[in-house]
Amino acid sequence: MQDPIALHYWPTPNGWKIAIALEEMGLPYEVNLVDISAGDQFAADFLAIAPNNRMPAITDPTGPDGEPVSLFESGAILQYLARKTGQFYGESERQRLVVEQWLMWQMGGLGPMAGQAHHFLKYAPDPIPYAKDRYRAEVARLYGVLDRQLAQNQYVAGDSFTIADMAIWPWASLWEGQEQSLEDKPHMARWLDQLWARPGVVAGRSLEAARRGDRSDSRAQQVIFGQDPTGQ
């Protein structure tokens, strides 16, 4: 059994991606918490691993050629872990291309736009209606793209669960906080439920969940915390 991978982590959508991957791939890991509210991401030892002062990051003691390797950027980490294990990356070059394009769609589109929606809808000290409308609408557009893709495929990149799903689902699972609706997105709704039923996804999503301090999404309350979202 290989030595555990060190996961530098805080319970956010980008952190969940890697926790889900490690659980789904059956890789041993240990958690090093990076409390972003306390500024841990600016500590010198963390910056040596992740110079962009963003988590998640990993350190794998048995990296390429058996030598240790550290990685930051969640998309790069997902690709590395998929190559390392030979899992969740498609079985042909054509399939890998589909996985990669949807992974990049999340990294360059959904993640940044949903992150801005969260900021302006929930955390900005002064309400800015233009910003709220702009990012709410762009997230809705992106979820329309996702729903149309899922109308033709069981999973985002085809018939198999891949790292593309692992990247997109953590952000999409927060649709309520992004002030979105699933009434016109039945395929996205089906896919969200399908992934909530995977033990590896739930385990990754649940990692240090109590530290998040935000239980606004009803499905997480039900699955992770065992609570009725109505408070009853």
N, C-alpha and C positions, 0 to 999 in steps of 0.2 A: 504493500500500500504506500502510495506516495505521501510525502510530507504535506501538511495542509497549506493551502494557498491563504495568504493574508489578505483579507478583504477590508479595505479602508472605506468606511460606510457610514451613512446616515439615512434614515428612512424617508427618502424622497423618490420620485419616479425614476430618476437616473440610478439611484442606489438599488432600487428594486430590480431593475433589469439584470444586474449582475448576481444578486442574491437568487433570483429565479433561475438564472443559467446554472449556477453552481449546484442548486438543488436538483434541477432537471437532469443535469449531466452526471450527478452522483459523485461530484468531486469533494474531497474533504477540504474544509476551510475553517479559518478562525476569524473572528470579527474584531477589528480595531475601530472603535467608534471615532468619528470625526464630527464633533458637535459644531455644526456650522453657525448655530446661534451664539456660541461662545467664542467663535473665531479660531477654532482648532485648525481650520484649513490654511491658516497663515503661519502655522508653526514651522520652524526650519526643517524638522525631520520629515514632515509631510510634504513640504515644498521640494525636498530632494527627490521625492517619488512623483509628485504631481505639480510641476512648476506653474501650471495655470491656476493653482489654488482652488481647484474644484474636485470634489469627490463624485463618483467612486474612483478608486485606484486599486490595483492588486500588486502583490509581490508573489511570484511563483518560484519556490525554491528549486523546482526541477523544470526549468524552462528549456528553450532550444539547446540542443547538445548537452542536456543535463545540467546546464548552468542556470543560476538564478536570473530572473528577469522581472522588472517592474514596468507596469503599464498604467497610463491614465487615458481618459476619454472612453466613455462607455461603449461606443460602437466598435472601437479598436479592440477593447477587451472581449466583447462578444465574438468578434471574428477570431481572435486568438484562441479562446476557449473552444470554439467550434472546431477549429483546425486541430487543436491539441487532442480532442477526444474523438474526432471524426463523427460528431453528432450535430443534428439540427442545422445543417448547412446545404442540404440538397445532395443528390447522388451523382450529378453530372454538372459539367460546366454551364450548360444552359440553365439548369435549376439554380445554380449558385448566382448567376447573373440576376435572376428574378429576386432572390433573397437580398442581394446587395442593393438593388435599386430601391427596394422598400425599406431597407435599413437606412439608406441615405435620405429617403423621404422623411423618415422620422427625425433623423439627426438635423437635417437642414430645414424642415418645415414644421411638423407637428410639435416637436419638443419646444423650439423657440417660441412659436406662436401661442401654444397652450401655456407656456411659462409666463409670457407677457399677459395673457388673459387672467391667469391667477393673480399676478401682481396688481393689475389695475382694478380688477373686480373685488379683490379681497384685502389687499395689503397697502395700497397706495394711501398715504396720509391725507391727500386731498383728492376728492373725486374729479375725474377728468372724463366727461361724457364721450368726447371724441375717441379717446383711447379705449374706453370700455367697448364702445360700439365697433371700433375697428378690429380689435382682437377677438371679440366674441364672434363677429361675422366671419373672420378668417378661419377660426377654429371650426365653425359650422361648415364652411366650404371644404376644409380638409376632411372632416368626418363624412361629408358627402362622397368625396373621392374614395375613402376607405369603404363605405357601405357599398358602392358600386363594384369595387374589387371583390368584396366578400359575397356579393350576389352570384359571382361566377366561380368562387373557390371556397373550400371549407375553411382554409386558413389563408393568411394574407398572401403568401407566396405560392399557393397551390394546395395540394391535397395533404401536405404534411406540415406539422408544427415545426417552426424554425426559429432562429434567432431574430427574424423579422417580427414575429409575433411577440417575442420576449421584449423587444425594444418598444413596440407600439402600445402594447396592452397597458403597461403601467400608467402612461399618460391618458389613454382612452378610458381607463377605469375611473378617472376623476371627472368624467363628463358633467356630473351634477355641479361641482364647484366651478366649472367653466361656463355655467349657465346655458347648457346645451339640452337638447331633447332627443330622445331615441324613437319617438313616435313615428317619425318619417325615415328611420334608419333601422329597419327590422333585421337586416343582415349583420350589422354591427352589434345590435343587441344580442342576437344569437351567438355571435363569436365571443362577446364579453362573458356570457354565461358559460359557454363551453370552456373557456380558460379558467373561470372561477372553480370549475369542477376538477381541475388538475391539482393533485396534491403538491407537486413541486412548485407550481405557481402560487398556491396559497401559502406554502411554507416560506417562500421568498418574500412574498408581500407582507407576511406577518412578522418578519424579522425585526425585532425591536420596535414593533408598531406603537407601543404605548408611549414611546419617546416623541412621536410625531405631534401629539397634542392636538390633532385635527381629525375629528371623527364625523365629518360632515357628509361623507359619501355613505349612503345607506347600505350598500352591499357589503362594504368592509365591516360595518357595524355588525351585520348579521353573521358573516363568515368568521371574522377574526375575533371580534369581541363578544359574540354571542348575545347581542343586544337587539331589542326591537327598535328600529329607527324612529318610531313614533313616541318612544319613551314609556310605553305601556308595559 
